[in-house]
Amino acid sequence: MADRTFLDWPFFDDRHRAFVADLDAWADRTSAVNLHGDHDLDGDCRTILKVLADGGWLGNAIPDANGKLDVRTLCLTRETLARRSGLADFVFAMQGLGSGPISLFGTDEQKARWLPGVAAGQTIAAFALSEPDAGSDVAALSTTARRDGDGWVLDGVKTFISNGGLADRYTVFARTGEAPGAKGLSAFVVDADTPGFEVVERIPLMAPHPLATIRFNACRIEGDRLLGAPGEGFRIAMGTLDVFRSTVAAAALGFSRRAFDEAATRATSRNLFGAPMSDLQLVQASLADMALKIDASALLIYRAAWLKDQGAPRVTREAAMAKLYATDEAQAVIDAAVQIFGGLGVVSGNPVERLYREIRALRIYEGASEVQKIVIARQALAGMGGA
């Protein structure tokens, strides 16, 4: 079983400790959270979505009755699910991220209209920001939205869209032209059955996840589909990522904990040179490095989540540090686990082989590691009165 001593840290309340115990117990008896999409990707996603909804867990992806989105609970959910299946983590995460701009920036009417379906698993959500020539550089996106009477008409292409082709509803960022660059973007909610919306192609990945390129061709939506005010799209996108980047780090932490458990079990159960493999000092050193990276990641993640839950308006620096460190070091932890397994570690279907494929995307999406370094440096310099 993964280490739970971190739950005694002062970042957590008793309700968080009880929540993890309940979610772990539920996941242990729910086989669907171990699906990986190897043979029926869309079917497995829908199955996982249903069991998460039936279990009541999707309610944690949206604000509670007091309008609060608890980031520590988001992180704990992703960490717990990721230990079992990257796809289960993905399904939960996209319900949160895809509806995140509504949760954080929508009006009361918009929240009441669109969020209950997300929590009930009746609506699959997606976050449509990236484009062929605008990924990390959000200010360079070229999809446009022009006014048309009391509505808007969208034209353009988005790519690498998680849940693309599967989602019922997309939060879409487009250029409305109030000002150059980042200040001229706006955010909209678009249903998948809207005329002019098209799924161009599905994109296969090394670890199966639903991903697609989508297109808007004279796609008309009503005026009430605008989130916030025109020109606030960049602020909405960055504010959403400010919350959910910590949860990406939490998923990486879940992968790391699973890799450590698998490696430790392998090292203590396999004899090598007449003694358990775990007696070898080099193996002990590797396990020690893994344990250190795991705890350091957890400290960064739950610091960022705790700060946000305490009411900090922005946790840009802390979330960037958590995502950068936890995802990069999870790659190292999983690689070490593969090494301890030896030849078995690269056999298709072995848990550490699957983790090796799953972790790689986390160092890219929601801001690549290199982008996080830029964010951290700018925040550090700003704090010193620098550039």
N, C-alpha and C positions, 0 to 999 in steps of 0.2 A: 504493500500500500504506500502511496506517495506520502511524503513527510507533511504533517499537519501542524507542526509546532509553530509555524509562522503565524497561525491564527491567534496565537497568544500575544502577538505584537500589539502595541497600543493603537495601531491604525484601525482596528476592528472593534465593533460592538458585539454584544452577545447575539444580536439578531443575525449578524454575518456568520458567526460560528454555527448557529443553528441552521442557517440556510445551507451552508456547505455540507453539513451532516445529512440533511434531508436530500439534497441534490445527489450526493454521492450514493446514498442508499437507493434512491430511485434509479439512478443510472446503472447500478450494479444488477438490477433485476429487469432492465429494459434493453433487450437485445438490439433494438433499432438504432441506438446511439453508437453501435459498433459498425454500422454500415459505412462503406467507403466509396460507393459509386463506381465500382470496377466494371460492372456489367449493365447496369441501368441507372445512369447518373440522375436523370430527372426524376425517375421513380423513387430512387433512394432519398433524394432531397425532399420530395413530397411526403414520404413515409416519416422521415425524421421530423419534418415540420409538424405533422399531425400529432406525433407522440409528445413533442415539446409543448404543443398547444393544449393537448388533453391533460398533460401534467401540470399545466398552469405556469410553466417556466417562461413562456414568451411574454408574459406580462411584465417581466423585468427588463425587457428591451425598450419599453416606453415609460413615460413618467407615471408616477403613482398618483393616488387620488389627490395628493397635495400639490401635484404639478412638478414633483422632484424626480429627476433621473439620477438614480444612485449609481455612481461610477464604480464604487467598490463591488457592488453586486454584479454589475456588468462584467468586471474583470474576473471575479470569482467564478461566474458562470462559464466564461470562455476558458479559463484555466482548467476547470473540472471537465468540461466536454472535450477539450483538446487532448487531454490525457488518453481519451478513448478513441476519438475519431476526428481527424481534421475536417471531415465533411459535416459532422454534427456541429462542431464549432462554427463552421462557415454558415450553416443554415441559421443558427441563432444570431450570429454577428450581423448578417445582412438584414435581418428584420430590424435590428437596432440602427445600423448605419443608413440603410435605405430610407427609413422613416425619421432619422435623426434630425434633419433640417426642419421637419414638421414639429417634432417634439420640442426642439430648442427655440425655433423662431416662428412657428405657425401661430395664427390667431386661435382663440378658444374655439371658434366655430370650425376651423380647419382641423384642429386636434380631435374634436368630437366627431367630425365627419370621417376622418381617415385612420386614426390610430386604433380604434377598437378592432377593426378587421385584421390589423397586424398582430395584435395580442392573441386573437382567436385563431390565428393561422389560416384565416379565410382569404387574406391578401398577402401575396409575396412581394416584398419591397426590393428596390434597387436604387443605387446611387450613381448617376450618370454624369461624370465630370471629365474623364480622360478623353482625348482625341488623338488621331494619328500623329499630329504635330504639336500636341499640348498635353503632356502628362504632368511632370513635376512643375513645369512652367504654366501654372493655371492662367496667368494673365494673358497668355498667348492663344487661348481658345478662340475658335472662329465660328462655332455654331451661333446662328443669329436668331433673335426673336424680335419681330417688328409688330407694332401696334396695328390692329385691324378692328376698327369700331371699338366695341367694349372688350375685345379679346386680343389674342396674340397669335402670330403665325411663326412656327419654328422651321428652320432649315439648317441642315448640317449633319455631320457624322460623329458618332462617339464610338470609342473602341475600348477593349479590355474592360467591359462592363460586367461586373459580377452579377449573377442572376439574369444576365441578358438572355432573352428567349424563354425564360422561365417566369419572370416577374409579371405581376398584374399591374404594377404601378411604379413609375420611375420619378425620382427627383432629378431634374435636368437643369444644368447650368448653361446659360446662353448669353451672348453679347447683345445688349440692348442699346448701347452707345451713349449713355449719359455722359461719359468721359472716356479718355483713352485708357487702354490697359485694364488693370484690375478694377478700376472704379466704374467701368461700363458694363458690368456683368449683373445678371439677375438670376433668380432661382424659380423654377416652376415645377408643378406636379402634373405628370402626363400619364394617362392610362394606356395600357398596351393595345387596347382595341380602338384607339383614336385614329381616324382616317389620316393617312400621311405618315404614320409610324410604321417602320419596317425593321425586322431583324434581318440583317444582311448575311451574316454567317456566324456559326458557332466556332469558338476557338478551343481546340483541344490542348490540355495542359499535361505536364509530367505527373502531377497529382490531380486526379479528376475533380474539377469544379466547374459549374456552369458559367461560361464566359462567352461574350459575344460582341460583335460589332453591330451597332444599330444606326438607323438613318431616319432623319426627319425631312420630309418632302412636302412643303406647304402644309404642315401639320398644324391645324387650328385648334386652339384651346380657349376656354372662357377666361375672363379677367380674374375670376376668383381662384384661379390656379396659380397665381403669383404668390410667392412666399416673401414676406417683408415688403419693402418698397423697391421700385426699380433702382438699379445701381448698387444694391446691397448683396448681390450674389457672392462676391468674393468673401465678404465678412461672414456670410452664412456658411460657405464651404469651409473656411478656415476655423470657424467656431465649432463646427461639427467635428472636424478632424482633431481639434484640440481635445475633445472628449474621447473620441474613439481610438486615437493612436495608443493610448494607454492600454486599451483592451486588446489591440494587436499584440502588444508586448506580453499581455497575460496569456494569450494563446500560445505564443512561443514558449512561455514558462511551462505551460501544460505539456508541450512536446518535450521540453527538457526533463521534466520530472519523470515522464514515462520512459525516456531514454536511460536515465540514471537507474530507475528501478529494474529495467530489463538488463542493463549492463551489470548491476550489482548481483542480480540473481544468477546470471551466467557465470560471473567470476567466482561466486561462492559454491556453485554446484558442479563446476567442471574441474577435474583434476588435471594438473599439468606438471610434469616432472616429479610425480609422486606426491603431490600436495595440492590443495585447492589453489586455483588460479589467483584467488584473492590474497594469498600469502606472498605473492611476488611484489617486490617494492615498486616496480614500474607500474604495475596495475593499480596498486594503492595510490600512487602519485596521480595517476589519471583520474581515479574516482574522486580524489581530494580536489583536483582542479574542477571537476564537474560540479561537485557540491558547492564549491565557492562561487562559481558562476551562477548557479541557481539561486543561492541566497542573495547575492548582490543584485541580481535581476529583480527578485521579489521586492527588495527594499526600494528600488527605484520605481517600480510599478505602483506599489501601494502607497508610496509617498505622493506620487502624482494624483492617484485616485482620491486619497484622503484630502489633499488640498482642494481639489475641485468640489468634493462633497462638503467641505467646510465653507464654501461660498466664494472661493477665489474666482475672480472674473475670468482670468486666463491662466492656464498652466502650460503655456507653449513650450517653455524651456524644460520643465519637468517631464512633460509627455514626450518630447523629442528625445530626451536622454533615456527614458525608459524604453522607447521603441528601438532606438539605435542599439543600446547595450543588450537588451533581452533577445532581440532577433539575431544579432551577430553572434552572441555567445551561445545561443541555442544551436546555431549551426555547428559551433565547435564542440558542444556537449554531445550532439548526435553523432558527429563524425568520430568522436572518441568511443562512443558506444559501438558503432560499426566496427571499429578496430578491435575492440575487446571480443566481439563475436567472431572475428576472423572471416573465413569464407562464408559462413552462414549469414553474416551481416549484409551480404550483397545478393542473397537469394531473394527473388521476387516473392513478396508476401510476408517476409519476416517483419515483425513490428519495427525494428530499427531501420530496415530498408525503406519501409513506408514513410517513417518519420524523416528520413534523409531527403525524400522527394517532397514531402509536405512543407518542410521548413523554408525551402528556398524562396518561395514567392513572398513570404512575410518580410523579407529584407528589401522588397521592391514596392509593394502596394502601400497605399496611404502615405506616400513619401519615402523614397529610397533612402538607404543609409547615408549616402552622400548628401542628400537634401537635409537630413536631420543634422548633420554636422554643420551645415551652413546656418540652419535655424539656431542651433546652440551657440555658435560663435557670435552671431548677430545679437542674440539676447545677452550674452556675456559682455560684449563690447558696449551695448546700450546701458547696461548696469554700471559700467565704469565711465559713462559719458563719452564712449568712443563712437566709431562709425556705426 
